[in-house]
């Protein structure tokens, strides 16, 4: 499944099953394709970016995000909360908790989310802005996209520890190089991940 995953920069990830699912697009301009589904993890500007969403959304695009994102999402967007599942454009979308345990930026009470996206027997987990949290023990996926930049989320070392809990086939570092973190964090994550898990540090792609 990893060949279907495109890193869009920062925390933006696309999964081209097809359908095309895009999560947290940020500073995406002039996209040549429209997404079938756009998922937003929370309302911070680098995850819920109205200009990027407009660039990717067409008349049939399904947009989904927590309730406090409604003002930034297109009319008709669907609200979602942790623990909820929705079906959209042929994929199953499950919202899972995403929050900080020792920082104030992403309180658990806000109801912000990560996502597990399932299609055709394959699954992608986008952790959102989170620390290593107990709920990760029950998440299983083929590909795990994890924030590694620190400051607002897990550090590279914490994300590598999360991989031990998630047990994905492939891990992809995200949330670095723009708002927080650097490519060095992605490389540290690669080196620290447990044996047996493929780590991909992809070049930034486009749609």
N, C-alpha and C positions, 0 to 999 in steps of 0.2 A: 504493500500500500504506500510505502514511503515515496515511490515514484510519482504519486498523485498529489503530493503535498508541495506547495509553493510558499516560501517565506517572503512576505511583502515588505519586510522591514519592521523594526520595533516589535510589537506584539501581533502584527497582522499575519494571518495564515489563511491560505486558500487550500481547499481539498477539491480536486477536480475528479470526482468519481466517474463520470458525471452523474448527477447534476453538480453544478459548481456551487460550493459552499464557501463563504468568506467570513472570517471571524476577526473582529476588531481592526478593520482597515484604517490606516492612519497615513495621512499625506499621500494618498493615492490619487493621482490626477491623470486624466486622459486615458482611462482604461478602454481597451478595444472590445471588451466583452462585458456582458451584464451577468450578475450573479443570480442564481436561482434562489439562494437563501443567504441572508446576511445576519450574522449573530453578533451581538454586542454584549460584552461581559459586565460592564458597569459604565457609569456616567462620566468618568474623568475624560478630559478633552482628548487625550492620546489613545483612547479606546472607543469613544463615541464621538467620531469626527464627522459632522454633518456633510462637509464637502466631499469627503471620500465616499460616504454612503450614497450621495447623489450621483457621483461618478459611476457607481457600480449598480445602482438600482434601476431596473426597468419596470414596466407596467405590471409584470407578473412576479416580480421579486417579493419573497416573503421576508420581512424584517422582524427580528425577535430580540428582545432585550428586557432587563429588569424594568419595573414600573417607572422608576425615576429617570429613565432614558426617553420617555415618551415624547417630551418636547423637542428632542433632537432627531427623532426618527420619523420616517414618512407616515403620512396618515394611513391608518389601518394596521400599523405594526402591532405585533402580538406581545403581550407582557408575559414574563416567565419568572418563576421563583425557584430557589433550590429545592430539589426533589421532584420537580415537575417534568413530565415528558410531553413532547408535541411531535406530530408528524407534519412534514412540510416538503413538498416537491420530491417525494419518494425517499426521504431520509428520516430517520428517527433522531430527534434532538432531546437529550436529557441534560437538564441544568443541575449542576452539583455545587456545593458550597465553595466559596473562595474568599478568604479573609486573612488578616494579619493576626498573629498571636502575640507579638511583642512590639508592635508599631501601631500608630494611630490612623494610618492612611486608609485602611480598608476594614472597618469594623464589621464583625460578624452580623450585627443587628441590621446592617444596611440591606441584607438579602442579595448581595451581588454574587455573581456566579462564574464558574467555569462551565465547559460543555463537553459532553461525550456525544459525538456524532457517529451514527451507525448506518451503514449501507452495504448491502450485498455480502453480509458476513464479515465486513471489515469495520474497524472502529478507530476513531481519532479522539484523543483527549486534549483539549486546550484548557490549561489550568486557570486562565485569567490571572488577575493580580492577587497572589496568595503567598502565604508561607507554607511550610510543611505542616499539614493538618491531619488529624486522626482519620478524617473521611477518606483519605487517599488509600487506606488499607483495604477498602472495599471497591476501589475502582480498578477495572481491568480494561486494557486497550491494546491495540496493535502499535499505535504511534502515540507517544506522549510529547506534547509541546509545553515546555516548562520555562517560566521566567528565571533568569540567572543573574540579572543585573544588580541585585541588592538594592539598598536604600528603601525602596517601596515594596519589595518582594523578597523572595528567597535569594540568597547568594548562590554562586556556582556550587559551593560545597553542600549547601542545604538542598539544592535541586538534585544533585547527585545522590544524596541520601533519599530523597523522594522517589527516585528511580528504583531503589531497593524495595520500596513499599508497593509501587505500581506494577513492577515486573513487565514492562512493555517489551515488544520485540525491538522497537527503535525509539530513540529519544532525540528530540530536537530542541536546542536552546533558543529561547526567544526573549524579548523585552531587554534588549541591549542595543547600544549604538546610537540611540537618539535621546531619550529623556534620562536614562540612567544606564550605567554599565558600558562595557566596551567589548570589542572582539576578543580581547584577552580573557574576559569572563567566559565566553563561549568555549575557548580552548581549554580553560581550566576545567570546565564542566566535562568536556570530552575525556580529559585525563583522569578525572575523579570517578567517572561512572563505573559501576561494577562490571566485571567480565561477563560476557555472554549477551550484553545489550549493545546493539549497533547504535552508534551516535553519529548523526548527520549534522554538520554545520553548513547549511546550504548557502550559496551566494544569493543575494537579494534578487528576487524574480519580479516579473510583471504580468499583468493580465491583458 
